[in-house]
Amino acid sequence: MNRIAQSNPISEDLSAFFKNLCLLVLLCAVMPLSAPAQTFTTVVAFDVSNGTYPDYGTLVQGFDGQFYGTAHYGGFYNYGTLFALAPTGALTTIHSFDPFNLEGLYPGGGLVQASSGNLYGTTYEGGYYG
């Protein structure tokens, strides 16, 4: 009795899937070997005058191309700063938080920029209600 060979579509689909999976695993294993090494460069060194602990929030790139952020401590009163960092690496202190102005102390949590271009952020202490 002669049997006609029938193909099994499920078996063929699984075979193709596993071939593609093996190819993907092979590519993922090879890709890191060919990636160029990354180097890091210090752009700015923070000190008490321009702020310390700038890692309490993230940087936001403003509409003007500069990066804006806050430093939790430092500045004129040592209650934190708001700063701008130019793509060239030039750092400008925009504001030192002042305990006598009821504006808030110890900024943190990052900044957001509104469509108007104004920057908004939060502080841990201070302000009108304390």
C-alpha positions as CSV (number, residue, x, y, z in Angstrom):
1,M,0.0,0.0,0.0
2,N,1.4,3.3,-1.0
3,R,1.0,6.2,1.4
4,I,1.0,9.7,0.2
5,A,3.3,11.8,2.3
6,Q,1.3,14.5,3.9
7,S,2.8,17.6,5.3
8,N,2.0,18.7,8.9
9,P,1.5,22.5,8.9
10,I,1.9,22.7,12.7
11,S,5.2,20.8,12.6
12,E,6.5,23.0,9.8
13,D,5.5,26.2,11.7
14,L,7.2,25.0,14.9
15,S,10.3,24.1,12.9
16,A,10.4,27.5,11.3
17,F,9.8,29.1,14.7
18,F,12.7,27.3,16.3
19,K,15.0,28.0,13.4
20,N,14.2,31.8,13.8
21,L,14.6,31.6,17.5
22,C,18.1,30.0,17.2
23,L,19.1,32.7,14.7
24,L,17.9,35.4,17.1
25,V,19.8,33.9,20.0
26,L,22.9,33.7,17.8
27,L,22.6,37.3,16.7
28,C,22.1,38.5,20.3
29,A,25.2,36.6,21.4
30,V,27.3,38.1,18.6
31,M,26.0,41.7,18.8
32,P,27.6,42.6,22.1
33,L,31.0,41.5,20.8
34,S,30.9,44.0,18.0
35,A,29.5,47.0,19.9
36,P,32.0,49.8,20.4
37,A,33.2,50.5,24.0
38,Q,31.5,53.4,25.7
39,T,33.4,56.0,27.6
40,F,32.1,58.5,30.2
41,T,33.4,62.0,30.6
42,T,32.9,64.3,33.7
43,V,31.2,67.4,32.4
44,V,30.8,69.3,35.6
45,A,32.1,69.0,39.1
46,F,29.6,70.2,41.7
47,D,30.8,71.9,44.9
48,V,29.0,73.8,47.6
49,S,28.9,77.1,45.7
50,N,27.0,75.7,42.7
51,G,25.2,72.9,44.5
52,T,25.8,69.5,45.9
53,Y,23.8,66.2,45.5
54,P,22.4,66.9,42.0
55,D,21.3,63.3,41.9
56,Y,18.0,63.9,43.7
57,G,16.2,64.6,40.4
58,T,16.6,64.1,36.7
59,L,17.8,66.6,34.1
60,V,15.3,68.0,31.7
61,Q,16.3,69.4,28.3
62,G,14.7,72.8,27.8
63,F,13.3,74.2,24.6
64,D,16.5,76.2,24.3
65,G,18.7,73.1,24.2
66,Q,20.1,73.5,27.7
67,F,19.7,70.9,30.4
68,Y,18.1,72.0,33.7
69,G,18.2,70.4,37.1
70,T,18.4,70.9,40.8
71,A,21.0,70.3,43.5
72,H,19.6,69.3,46.8
73,Y,22.1,71.2,48.9
74,G,24.6,74.0,48.2
75,G,24.2,77.4,46.7
76,F,24.4,80.7,48.6
77,Y,22.4,79.6,51.6
78,N,23.2,75.8,51.3
79,Y,19.5,75.0,50.8
80,G,19.8,73.9,47.1
81,T,20.1,75.3,43.7
82,L,18.4,75.4,40.3
83,F,21.0,75.2,37.5
84,A,21.3,75.2,33.7
85,L,23.9,73.1,32.0
86,A,24.8,74.0,28.4
87,P,25.6,71.3,25.9
88,T,29.2,72.7,25.9
89,G,29.5,71.9,29.7
90,A,29.1,75.4,31.0
91,L,27.2,75.4,34.3
92,T,25.1,78.4,35.4
93,T,23.4,78.7,38.8
94,I,20.0,80.1,38.1
95,H,18.7,80.2,41.7
96,S,19.9,79.6,45.2
97,F,17.0,78.6,47.5
98,D,16.5,81.2,50.2
99,P,15.1,80.2,53.7
100,F,13.9,83.8,54.2
101,N,11.6,84.0,51.1
102,L,9.2,81.1,52.0
103,E,9.9,79.6,48.6
104,G,10.8,76.1,49.6
105,L,14.1,74.4,50.6
106,Y,16.0,71.3,49.4
107,P,14.7,70.8,45.8
108,G,14.3,67.3,44.6
109,G,12.4,65.1,42.3
110,G,13.4,66.6,39.0
111,L,11.9,69.4,36.9
112,V,9.2,69.6,34.2
113,Q,8.9,72.2,31.5
114,A,5.5,73.5,30.6
115,S,4.5,74.5,27.1
116,S,5.0,78.1,28.2
117,G,8.7,77.3,28.8
118,N,8.4,77.7,32.6
119,L,10.1,75.1,34.7
120,Y,8.4,73.5,37.7
121,G,9.7,71.4,40.5
122,T,9.2,70.5,44.1
123,T,11.1,71.0,47.4
124,Y,11.2,68.8,50.5
125,E,10.8,71.6,53.0
126,G,9.9,75.2,53.4
127,G,7.4,77.3,51.6
128,Y,4.5,79.2,53.1
129,Y,3.1,76.3,55.1
130,G,6.4,74.9,56.2
